[in-house]
């Protein structure tokens, strides 16, 4: 959606008359955007972006009602010019499709989409090559990062972050806030508002998912389980089993909202968008942890996510599901430990334990849809996050041998060695067996 909207802005910035000869628009999807794009709603999202929508403002209803039948026509406004586009103009360049068109192009990122504006003879009037780099971020060929301020407390890994905290005698949330203020130029109260927006969007995804029943879109005909699990949990006696069922119901609810193509928070990705909201729901509504502590916990989760992305990856197309559910579980474990007021060492140990026990996890969505095994994996990631927190809390920090940095390096090595068939392509593993 971001890529489609950016291309729309690119065309709007063309000189007068620059798009007068435009007659056609074509989108080419590569990598897992092609192999599993239908299941991820990629075609629907890019069309919505070209129609002027953005992720921050596009409603679930808009996406649900967008006509994706092959011959459906959508009018794109390019200044005075109008172009009619159909979903058939979005081409899934799977391996077999690309092979028929000649040698496969080389891209710096596996998840690439190319958008072209064509004249009546098929000549290219404007073109941009976009890369999905994970976590909802995009870049493009010739991309120059937006100028931002420099962090006042720079770090590259968990070891450096811990050393900074000791040297500066700062709690983690204050260091992270100082960096955010330096980078963005925003005041502390404005940043707090944005943190609240993130927290509220997470709880909204869970709340919607607990109410929305029926089947998820796609050929699997998978029935939503979140609402049923939540309803049944309320009839259970108050015991550990009920608490686990409630936690799983929350994770299912948010993950099923993602599977339906509805708004979620990439924490760190869409496919893992149920883990952190599930633990947040428990801390907020069951343990009644105060909002300011939840904001502080969100900083800890962000720090873990930054370190994983910087030193390995959060993209299933690059390192498999260990970079999605694994990192989400690690972030969630750090979130829980910080919300409960534990020191940095306990937070790191919780994050490391959660990530360690997702190492090697493949990304093999059945039929290319973010449903099986993805939704249940969100619930398992949330359970592992709580378990990792308890192990760290009840342990002695000095006895913990492996640090988060070592687990992240292991994830990077494992992802590099993993066959491409197990990286979000739906070509092997569970996807092949079902």
C-alpha positions as CSV (number, residue, x, y, z in Angstrom):
1,X,0.0,0.0,0.0
2,X,2.9,2.4,0.8
3,X,4.5,1.6,-2.5
4,X,1.3,2.2,-4.5
5,X,0.7,5.4,-2.7
6,X,4.3,6.6,-3.2
7,X,4.0,5.9,-6.9
8,X,0.8,8.0,-7.0
9,X,2.7,10.9,-5.3
10,X,5.6,10.4,-7.8
11,X,3.3,10.8,-10.7
12,X,1.6,13.8,-9.1
13,X,5.1,15.5,-9.0
14,X,5.7,15.0,-12.7
15,X,6.0,18.1,-14.9
16,X,2.9,19.4,-16.5
17,X,1.9,17.1,-19.4
18,X,4.2,14.4,-18.1
19,X,1.4,11.8,-17.8
20,X,-0.8,12.9,-20.7
21,X,0.2,9.9,-22.8
22,X,-0.4,7.4,-20.0
23,X,-2.8,4.7,-21.0
24,X,-1.9,1.8,-18.7
25,X,-0.4,0.9,-15.4
26,X,1.2,-2.4,-14.5
27,X,2.5,-3.8,-11.2
28,X,5.0,-6.7,-11.1
29,X,5.4,-8.6,-7.8
30,X,8.5,-10.7,-7.1
31,X,9.8,-12.9,-4.3
32,X,7.3,-13.9,-1.6
33,X,5.2,-10.9,-2.6
34,X,4.4,-13.0,-5.7
35,X,4.6,-16.5,-4.2
36,X,2.3,-15.8,-1.2
37,X,1.0,-12.4,-2.3
38,X,-2.7,-13.4,-2.6
39,X,-2.6,-14.9,0.9
40,X,-1.0,-11.8,2.3
41,X,-3.4,-9.4,0.5
42,X,-0.5,-7.8,-1.4
43,X,-2.5,-7.2,-4.6
44,X,-5.4,-5.7,-2.7
45,X,-3.0,-3.5,-0.7
46,X,-1.0,-2.1,-3.7
47,X,-4.3,-1.3,-5.5
48,X,-5.6,0.5,-2.5
49,X,-2.3,2.5,-2.4
50,X,-2.7,3.5,-6.0
51,X,-6.2,4.6,-5.3
52,X,-4.8,7.0,-2.7
53,X,-5.2,5.1,0.6
54,X,-2.5,4.8,3.3
55,X,-2.1,2.2,6.0
56,X,-2.7,4.8,8.7
57,X,-6.1,5.8,7.3
58,X,-7.4,2.9,5.2
59,X,-10.2,1.2,7.0
60,X,-10.9,-2.5,7.2
61,X,-14.2,-1.9,5.4
62,X,-12.4,-0.2,2.5
63,X,-10.2,-3.3,2.0
64,X,-13.0,-5.7,2.4
65,X,-15.2,-4.0,-0.2
66,X,-12.4,-3.5,-2.8
67,X,-13.5,-5.4,-5.9
68,X,-10.6,-7.8,-6.8
69,X,-12.4,-9.8,-9.5
70,X,-10.0,-10.0,-12.6
71,X,-12.1,-7.7,-14.8
72,X,-13.2,-5.2,-12.1
73,X,-12.2,-1.7,-13.2
74,X,-10.8,1.0,-10.9
75,X,-10.2,4.6,-11.9
76,X,-6.9,6.1,-10.9
77,X,-6.7,9.9,-10.9
78,X,-3.3,11.2,-12.1
79,X,-4.0,14.9,-12.1
80,X,-6.2,15.7,-15.1
81,X,-5.5,12.2,-16.5
82,X,-7.6,9.2,-15.6
83,X,-6.4,5.6,-16.0
84,X,-8.6,2.5,-15.7
85,X,-6.9,-0.4,-13.9
86,X,-7.9,-3.9,-13.2
87,X,-6.6,-6.4,-10.7
88,X,-5.3,-8.4,-13.7
89,X,-2.7,-5.6,-14.2
90,X,-1.0,-6.8,-11.0
91,X,1.2,-9.6,-12.2
92,X,2.5,-12.3,-9.8
93,X,6.0,-13.0,-11.0
94,X,6.3,-16.5,-9.5
95,X,9.4,-18.5,-10.4
96,X,7.6,-20.3,-13.2
97,X,6.1,-17.0,-14.5
98,X,9.4,-15.2,-14.4
99,X,11.2,-18.1,-16.1
100,X,8.9,-17.9,-19.1
101,X,9.8,-14.2,-19.5
102,X,13.5,-14.8,-19.6
103,X,16.4,-14.6,-17.1
104,X,15.2,-13.6,-13.6
105,X,16.2,-10.0,-12.7
106,X,18.6,-9.5,-9.8
107,X,17.2,-7.4,-6.9
108,X,18.9,-6.3,-3.7
109,X,15.9,-7.6,-1.7
110,X,13.9,-10.7,-2.3
111,X,10.5,-8.9,-1.8
112,X,10.4,-6.5,-4.7
113,X,7.6,-4.8,-6.7
114,X,8.0,-2.8,-9.9
115,X,5.3,-0.3,-10.8
116,X,5.2,1.0,-14.4
117,X,3.2,3.7,-16.2
118,X,2.9,2.9,-19.9
119,X,1.8,4.6,-23.0
120,X,-0.6,3.2,-25.6
121,X,2.3,1.2,-27.3
122,X,3.5,-0.2,-24.0
123,X,6.4,2.2,-23.7
124,X,7.5,3.1,-20.2
125,X,6.7,6.7,-19.1
126,X,7.6,6.2,-15.5
127,X,8.9,3.4,-13.4
128,X,10.0,2.7,-9.8
129,X,11.4,-0.4,-8.3
130,X,10.3,-0.9,-4.6
131,X,11.7,-3.1,-1.9
132,X,9.8,-4.4,1.1
133,X,12.6,-4.5,3.7
134,X,10.5,-5.8,6.7
135,X,8.4,-4.4,9.4
136,X,6.3,-2.3,7.1
137,X,9.2,-0.3,5.7
138,X,9.9,0.3,2.0
139,X,12.8,1.5,0.0
140,X,13.3,1.9,-3.7
141,X,16.0,2.0,-6.3
142,X,17.9,5.2,-5.7
143,X,16.3,5.6,-2.3
144,X,17.9,8.2,0.0
145,X,16.9,8.0,3.7
146,X,15.0,10.9,5.1
147,X,17.4,13.3,6.9
148,X,17.0,12.8,10.6
149,X,18.9,13.8,13.7
150,X,21.5,11.5,15.2
151,X,20.7,9.5,18.3
152,X,22.4,10.9,21.4
153,X,23.0,7.4,22.8
154,X,23.9,5.3,19.8
155,X,24.2,1.5,20.2
156,X,24.4,-1.5,17.8
157,X,23.7,-4.4,20.1
158,X,22.4,-5.4,23.5
159,X,25.9,-5.4,25.0
160,X,26.5,-1.8,24.0
161,X,23.0,-0.8,25.2
162,X,23.6,-2.3,28.6
163,X,27.0,-0.6,28.9
164,X,25.4,2.7,27.9
165,X,22.7,2.4,30.6
166,X,25.4,1.7,33.3
167,X,27.6,4.5,32.1
168,X,24.9,7.1,31.8
169,X,23.0,5.9,34.8
170,X,19.8,6.0,32.9
171,X,16.8,3.7,32.8
172,X,16.1,2.1,29.4
173,X,13.0,4.1,28.7
174,X,14.7,7.4,29.3
175,X,17.6,6.5,27.0
176,X,15.2,5.4,24.3
177,X,13.1,8.5,24.7
178,X,16.2,10.8,24.4
179,X,17.2,9.0,21.2
180,X,13.7,9.3,19.8
181,X,13.6,13.0,20.5
182,X,17.0,13.6,19.0
183,X,16.1,11.6,15.8
184,X,12.6,12.9,15.2
185,X,12.8,16.4,16.8
186,X,9.5,15.6,18.6
187,X,8.7,16.7,22.1
188,X,8.3,14.0,24.9
189,X,4.6,14.5,25.2
190,X,4.1,14.1,21.4
191,X,6.1,10.9,21.5
192,X,4.0,9.6,24.4
193,X,0.9,10.3,22.3
194,X,2.3,8.2,19.5
195,X,3.2,5.4,21.9
196,X,-0.4,5.5,23.1
197,X,-1.6,5.2,19.4
198,X,0.5,2.1,19.0
199,X,-0.9,0.5,22.3
200,X,-4.5,1.5,21.4
201,X,-4.1,0.0,17.9
202,X,-2.9,-3.3,19.4
203,X,-5.8,-3.5,21.8
204,X,-8.3,-2.5,19.1
205,X,-7.1,-5.4,16.9
206,X,-7.7,-7.8,19.8
207,X,-11.1,-6.3,20.6
208,X,-12.2,-6.5,16.9
209,X,-10.9,-10.1,16.6
210,X,-12.8,-11.2,19.6
211,X,-16.1,-10.0,18.1
212,X,-15.6,-10.9,14.4
213,X,-16.7,-14.5,13.7
214,X,-17.0,-16.6,10.6
215,X,-14.5,-17.8,8.0
216,X,-11.3,-16.1,7.0
217,X,-10.9,-15.2,3.3
218,X,-9.1,-17.6,1.0
219,X,-9.3,-21.2,-0.2
220,X,-8.5,-22.8,3.2
221,X,-11.9,-21.9,4.6
222,X,-10.4,-21.5,8.0
223,X,-12.9,-20.6,10.8
224,X,-11.9,-17.9,13.3
225,X,-11.1,-19.5,16.7
226,X,-10.3,-16.4,18.8
227,X,-14.0,-15.5,19.7
228,X,-14.9,-19.1,20.5
229,X,-11.8,-19.6,22.7
230,X,-12.6,-16.4,24.5
231,X,-16.2,-17.3,25.1
232,X,-15.3,-20.7,26.4
233,X,-12.6,-19.3,28.7
234,X,-15.2,-17.2,30.5
235,X,-17.0,-20.4,31.6
236,X,-13.8,-22.0,33.0
237,X,-12.8,-21.8,36.7
238,X,-10.0,-19.3,37.5
239,X,-6.9,-21.4,37.1
240,X,-3.7,-21.6,35.0
241,X,-5.6,-23.3,32.2
242,X,-8.1,-20.4,31.9
243,X,-5.2,-17.9,31.8
244,X,-3.5,-19.7,29.0
245,X,-6.7,-20.0,27.0
246,X,-7.3,-16.3,27.4
247,X,-3.8,-15.4,26.3
248,X,-4.2,-17.7,23.2
249,X,-7.6,-16.2,22.4
250,X,-6.1,-12.7,22.4
251,X,-3.2,-13.8,20.1
252,X,-5.7,-15.6,17.8
253,X,-7.9,-12.6,17.7
254,X,-5.2,-10.1,16.5
255,X,-3.6,-12.7,14.1
256,X,-7.0,-13.4,12.6
257,X,-7.6,-9.7,12.0
258,X,-4.3,-9.7,10.1
259,X,-5.4,-12.8,8.1
260,X,-8.6,-10.9,7.2
261,X,-6.6,-8.0,5.9
262,X,-7.6,-5.6,8.7
263,X,-5.4,-3.0,10.4
264,X,-2.8,-4.4,12.8
265,X,0.5,-3.2,14.3
266,X,3.7,-4.6,12.7
267,X,5.3,-5.9,15.9
268,X,7.6,-6.6,14.3
269,X,5.7,-7.8,11.2
270,X,2.1,-8.4,10.1
271,X,2.4,-12.2,10.3
272,X,3.5,-11.8,14.0
273,X,1.0,-9.1,14.8
274,X,-0.8,-11.1,17.5
275,X,2.0,-11.8,20.0
276,X,2.7,-8.5,21.6
277,X,-1.0,-7.4,21.6
278,X,-1.9,-10.7,23.4
279,X,0.5,-10.1,26.3
280,X,-0.5,-6.4,26.4
281,X,-4.1,-7.4,26.8
282,X,-3.2,-9.6,29.7
283,X,-1.1,-6.9,31.4
284,X,-3.7,-4.2,30.8
285,X,-7.0,-6.0,31.6
286,X,-5.9,-8.8,33.9
287,X,-3.0,-7.4,35.8
288,X,-4.1,-3.8,35.5
289,X,-0.6,-2.4,34.9
290,X,-0.6,1.4,34.6
291,X,-0.3,3.1,31.2
292,X,3.0,4.8,31.9
293,X,4.6,1.4,32.7
294,X,3.2,0.0,29.5
295,X,4.8,2.8,27.5
296,X,8.1,2.0,29.2
297,X,7.7,-1.6,28.3
298,X,7.1,-0.7,24.7
299,X,10.5,1.0,24.6
300,X,12.1,-2.3,25.8
301,X,10.2,-4.2,23.1
302,X,11.3,-1.7,20.5
303,X,15.0,-1.9,21.6
304,X,14.9,-5.7,21.1
305,X,13.2,-5.3,17.7
306,X,15.8,-2.7,16.6
307,X,18.7,-5.0,17.6
308,X,17.2,-8.0,15.8
309,X,16.5,-6.1,12.6
310,X,19.9,-4.3,12.6
311,X,22.0,-7.5,13.2
312,X,19.8,-10.2,11.5
313,X,16.4,-9.6,10.0
314,X,12.7,-9.5,10.9
315,X,11.6,-10.7,7.4
316,X,10.2,-14.2,6.9
317,X,11.5,-13.9,3.3
318,X,15.0,-13.5,4.5
319,X,15.4,-15.7,7.7
320,X,12.1,-17.6,8.0
321,X,9.6,-17.4,10.8
322,X,12.3,-17.2,13.4
323,X,12.6,-13.5,12.3
324,X,8.9,-12.9,12.7
325,X,7.3,-14.9,15.5
326,X,10.7,-15.5,17.1
327,X,11.5,-11.8,17.3
328,X,7.9,-10.9,18.3
329,X,8.1,-13.4,21.2
330,X,11.5,-11.9,22.2
331,X,10.0,-8.4,22.1
332,X,7.0,-9.5,24.1
333,X,9.2,-11.2,26.8
334,X,11.1,-7.9,27.2
335,X,7.8,-6.1,27.3
336,X,6.5,-8.2,30.2
337,X,9.7,-8.0,32.2
338,X,9.9,-4.2,31.9
339,X,6.2,-3.7,32.7
340,X,6.8,-5.6,35.9
341,X,9.7,-3.4,36.8
342,X,12.5,-5.8,36.5
343,X,16.1,-4.7,35.8
344,X,17.8,-4.7,32.4
345,X,19.5,-8.1,33.0
346,X,16.2,-9.8,33.6
347,X,14.7,-8.1,30.5
348,X,17.6,-9.3,28.3
349,X,17.5,-12.8,29.6
350,X,13.8,-13.1,29.0
351,X,14.2,-11.7,25.4
352,X,17.1,-14.1,24.7
353,X,15.2,-17.2,26.0
354,X,12.2,-16.4,23.9
355,X,14.2,-15.9,20.7
356,X,16.5,-19.0,21.4
357,X,13.5,-21.3,21.4
358,X,12.3,-20.1,18.0
359,X,15.7,-20.5,16.2
360,X,15.4,-22.5,13.0
361,X,11.6,-21.9,12.6
362,X,10.7,-22.0,8.9
363,X,8.1,-19.9,7.2
364,X,5.8,-22.3,5.2
365,X,2.3,-20.9,5.0
366,X,-0.3,-23.3,3.6
367,X,-1.5,-22.2,0.2
368,X,0.4,-19.0,0.7
369,X,-2.1,-17.6,3.2
370,X,-1.1,-16.1,6.6
371,X,-3.4,-18.6,8.4
372,X,-1.9,-22.1,8.9
373,X,0.5,-22.3,10.8
374,X,0.8,-18.6,11.3
375,X,-2.2,-17.8,13.5
376,X,-1.5,-20.6,16.0
377,X,2.2,-19.6,16.0
378,X,1.2,-16.2,17.3
379,X,-0.5,-17.9,20.3
380,X,2.6,-20.1,20.8
381,X,4.8,-17.1,20.6
382,X,2.8,-15.3,23.3
383,X,2.9,-18.4,25.6
384,X,6.7,-18.7,25.0
385,X,7.1,-15.0,25.8
386,X,5.4,-15.4,29.2
387,X,7.4,-18.6,29.9
388,X,10.7,-16.9,29.0
389,X,9.8,-14.1,31.3
390,X,9.1,-16.5,34.2
391,X,12.3,-18.4,33.6
392,X,14.3,-15.2,33.6
393,X,12.5,-13.8,36.6
394,X,13.0,-16.9,38.8
395,X,16.6,-17.4,37.7
396,X,19.9,-15.9,38.7
397,X,21.1,-13.5,36.0
398,X,24.7,-14.4,36.4
399,X,23.9,-18.0,35.6
400,X,22.4,-17.1,32.2
401,X,25.1,-18.1,29.7
402,X,23.8,-17.0,26.3
403,X,23.1,-13.3,25.7
404,X,20.6,-11.8,23.2
405,X,23.4,-10.8,20.9
406,X,24.5,-14.4,20.5
407,X,20.9,-15.6,19.8
408,X,20.5,-12.8,17.2
409,X,23.8,-13.9,15.5
410,X,22.6,-17.5,15.5
411,X,19.3,-16.4,13.9
412,X,21.3,-14.6,11.1
413,X,23.5,-17.6,10.5
414,X,20.5,-20.0,10.5
415,X,18.6,-17.7,8.1
416,X,21.5,-17.5,5.7
417,X,21.9,-21.3,5.6
418,X,18.1,-22.0,5.3
419,X,16.8,-23.1,1.9
420,X,14.8,-20.5,0.1
421,X,11.9,-23.0,-0.1
422,X,11.4,-22.4,3.7
423,X,11.4,-18.6,3.5
424,X,7.8,-17.5,3.0
425,X,7.5,-19.0,-0.5
426,X,5.0,-21.7,0.5
427,X,7.0,-24.2,-1.6
428,X,8.0,-26.7,1.1
429,X,7.5,-27.8,4.7
430,X,3.9,-27.7,6.0
431,X,2.8,-25.9,2.8
432,X,3.9,-28.8,0.7
433,X,2.3,-31.4,2.9
434,X,-1.2,-29.8,3.0
